């Protein structure tokens, strides 16, 4: 697949979701992307874990043609998401990234809050189905107060409580770009 990708002159979007790909594939993908760059890649539902952190980091960091990335439903965990957040700070061309169901928690949320504050073109960030609590949720909500690019944010099905709800309500009084905010299936009270 990677060899053919490197030879292609027309492929812009590549969907390799729901396979059994791992670290070795990412190494070959990085080599292929040096020859032929993509704008969209879907690597969701594969076998990527924390051992793939370095390759995911350099793929996101090194290819400014890459605009949309889906690596959801992989067991990446906090250490990998922190490296991905660092790569996002170095590649301001990314417009959309899906990190849903990646077993991330508050450490990752803190790093992604910094991305929300600083990234100049990120428009869509999906963080659904993770383990983010109020500690990380409040940081993400506060980051929205200075963000003027993000349009879609999903934090559906995390472990958010009332402190995050309050922080989102305050952030939305200052943020005028968010048009789609999904915080369903959390632990907000009637307040």
N, C-alpha and C positions, 0 to 999 in steps of 0.2 A: 504494500500500500504506500509506504513512504517513498519507495523508489519511483513509483508511478506518479506520485504527487510532485516529486522534484522535476519530473519530465513534463508535467502538464503546463500548458500555457493558459488554460481556461478556468480551472477550478478555483472558485472563490470561497465556497461554503462547503465544509466537510463535516458530516455527521457520522461519528463512530460510537454512538451511544449504545449501551446495553450489550457490551462485548466482554471480553475477558482480558483486556489490555492492562499492562503494568509498566514498570519502570523501564524495561528494555525498549518497549515501543516508544516511550517518550524520548529516549535518547535518539532513536532513528527519526522521530518526528522533528526534533530540533535540527538535525542535519538537513532534512528535506526542506524545512522552512527557511533555511539560509539560501536556498536556491529558488524556491517558489513560495511566496508568502500568501497567506489566506486572510480573509476579512472576518470569517465566522468559523468557529470550531465547536463542536458538541462532543464532549468526552464524558458525558454523564453515565452513571451506572456501569462503571468498569471496576477494576481491581486496584485503583490508585489509593495508596495510603501514605503515611508519613515518610516512608522510604523514597517517595517520589517528589519530595518537597523541593530539592535542588533543581530538578528538571522543570517542574511547573513554574518555579521562580524565573528561570532564565527564558523560558518560552514566553511568559507574559512580559518580562522586562525588555527583551531584545527585538521584538517584532512590532514596529509601529503601525503596520498595515492591519494588524489584528484588532478588530473593533468589538466583537461579541464572543464571549467565552462562556461555555456551560460545562462546569465540572461538578455538578450536583450529584448527590447519591453516591459519593465515594467517601471512604472512611479517612478523611484527611486530618482531622483533629486540629487543635489549636496551633501546634508548632508549625504545621504546614500553612495554615491560613495566615499566620503572622508573616511568613515568607512571601506569600501571595500579596498581602497588603503592602509589603515593602516594594515588591515589583510594580504594583499599581502606582505607587508614588513616583516611580522612575519612568513609567510609560503612560503619559497623559492622553494617549489616543484611544484607550479602551472606553467604550461607551456603555457596555452592558456586561455584567458578570453574574452568573448564577452559582451561588455557594450554598444552596439549600441542601438539607440532609447530609451535612459533612461532619457532624459531631463537633461543631465548634461551640465554644463557651465564651465567657466574659473576657478572657485574654485576647481572643480574636476580635471580639466586638470593640475592644479598646483600640486595637490597631486599625480596624476598619473605620472607626470614628475619625481618626486622623486622615484617612483617605477621603472621607466625605468632606472634611474641612478644606483639603488642599487640592483635590483632583479637579482639573479644569474641564473635563468633557464627560465624566461618568454620569449617565442619565438613568440607568436602571441597575439596581442592586437587590438581589433576591437572597434572603437569609432565612427562609422558612424552614421549619422542622429541625431546629437546632436546640441548644441548651443555654441560650442567652437569658440571663436573669436581669433584674433591675440594675445591677452593677454595670453591665454592658449596655443595656437598653437606654439608660439615662444618658450615657456618653454619646450614643448614636443620635438620640433625639436632640441633645444640645448642639451637636455638630451641624444639624440642619439649620440652625439659626444663621450661620454664615455661608451656607451653600446656596449657589444660584444656578446649579446645573441639574441636580438630581430631580427626576420627574416621577420615577416609580421606585418605591421601597416596599419590600415585603418582609415582615418579621412575624408572619403567621406561624402559629403553633410552636412558640418558644415557651419560656417560663417567666414572662413579663408580668409584673404586678402594678399596683397603683402609682408607684413612684415614676415608672416609665410612662404611664398614661398621662400623668400631670406634666412631665417633661415634654411629651409630644404636643400636648395642648398649648404649652407656652411657646414651643418652637414654631408651631404653625401660625402663630400671630405675627412672626417675623419672616417666615419663609413663604414666598409666593410662587415657587416653581413646582412643588410637589402636587401632582394631580391624582396620584394613585398610591395610597398608603394602606397596606393590609396588615392589621394587627389582630386579626381574628384568632380564635382558639388560644388565647392566653389566659392569665388568671386575674383579670381586672374585676374589681368588685362593682357594685351598683353605683358607687360614687364616681 
